[in-house]
Amino acid sequence: MIHKLFTFPFQAVIKLGEKIAEEVDRELFDLGLIQKQLLQLELQFEFEEITIEEYEGKEAELLRRYEIAKAREQAAWFSSPDEED
């Protein structure tokens, strides 16, 4: 009982950290969000709000995230329901 009282705050912090990490991961690799960001980036470049170097750097990063997100999506499709837990 006493052990639970002392470890509860640490367990709560760990759970909170895991939830935050999941949410950040979800936002970083959300296909729809990445597509919107690519469109915004293209518009910024077309309206000369950013340089070609900035455009190419940000585009490369977004495309890398898109590839990872797509690979994760495909892996989720082909994984069995038992593997998710």
Helices and strands as residue ranges (DSSP letters): H 2-28, H 31-46, H 52-78, H 81-84
